[in-house]
Amino acid sequence: TMRAILYPLPLHIKGFIKADADGYETIVLNSNLTNESNRETFLHELAHSRYGDLARACCVDELEALRHKP
């Protein structure tokens, strides 16, 4: 199960995904950014979920490199 929330993050953080103890994956989007930016971030974080990145034992930089690869 997944949910998305808006939260006022620093401008340099667009958003992130996390797994909660209650079994939910939560996508946190920056409420200080535009709807379009949040839409793009949502789709990016959804890809992390779809490809099982939350269960991977590697660093965030490696995961981002994988998702941004053409």
C-alpha positions as semicolon CSV with decimal commas, in nm:
position;residue;x (nm);y (nm);z (nm)
1;T;0,000;0,000;0,000
2;M;0,121;0,349;-0,080
3;R;0,039;0,703;0,018
4;A;0,173;1,045;-0,075
5;I;0,194;1,351;0,145
6;L;0,297;1,712;0,101
7;Y;0,545;1,846;0,357
8;P;0,742;2,173;0,369
9;L;1,095;2,050;0,293
10;P;1,402;2,262;0,218
11;L;1,397;2,375;-0,145
12;H;1,696;2,157;-0,241
13;I;1,498;1,841;-0,145
14;K;1,227;1,761;-0,399
15;G;1,100;1,455;-0,216
16;F;1,172;1,100;-0,112
17;I;1,011;0,762;-0,050
18;K;1,024;0,566;0,271
19;A;0,882;0,242;0,404
20;D;0,686;0,271;0,727
21;A;0,661;0,011;1,002
22;D;0,288;-0,019;0,930
23;G;0,356;-0,163;0,584
24;Y;0,294;0,155;0,387
25;E;0,532;0,317;0,145
26;T;0,507;0,693;0,177
27;I;0,615;0,938;-0,091
28;V;0,692;1,273;0,068
29;L;0,669;1,567;-0,171
30;N;0,790;1,921;-0,109
31;S;0,490;2,149;-0,054
32;N;0,712;2,450;-0,136
33;L;0,745;2,336;-0,499
34;T;0,507;2,356;-0,794
35;N;0,246;2,095;-0,883
36;E;0,447;2,008;-1,196
37;S;0,766;1,959;-0,998
38;N;0,581;1,743;-0,747
39;R;0,428;1,537;-1,027
40;E;0,773;1,465;-1,172
41;T;0,909;1,381;-0,828
42;F;0,612;1,153;-0,756
43;L;0,674;0,957;-1,077
44;H;1,045;0,934;-0,998
45;E;0,979;0,804;-0,646
46;L;0,716;0,565;-0,782
47;A;0,988;0,416;-1,005
48;H;1,200;0,356;-0,694
49;S;0,909;0,160;-0,548
50;R;0,837;-0,031;-0,869
51;Y;1,200;-0,143;-0,905
52;G;1,233;-0,250;-0,541
53;D;1,490;0,012;-0,451
54;L;1,375;0,036;-0,089
55;A;1,494;-0,321;-0,031
56;R;1,834;-0,275;-0,200
57;A;2,145;-0,274;0,015
58;C;2,330;0,008;-0,155
59;C;2,372;0,378;-0,106
60;V;2,129;0,645;-0,225
61;D;2,377;0,779;-0,482
62;E;2,391;0,438;-0,654
63;L;2,011;0,413;-0,662
64;E;1,976;0,762;-0,808
65;A;2,237;0,680;-1,073
66;L;2,033;0,371;-1,168
67;R;1,706;0,564;-1,196
68;H;1,858;0,854;-1,393
69;K;2,034;0,627;-1,641
70;P;1,901;0,680;-1,996
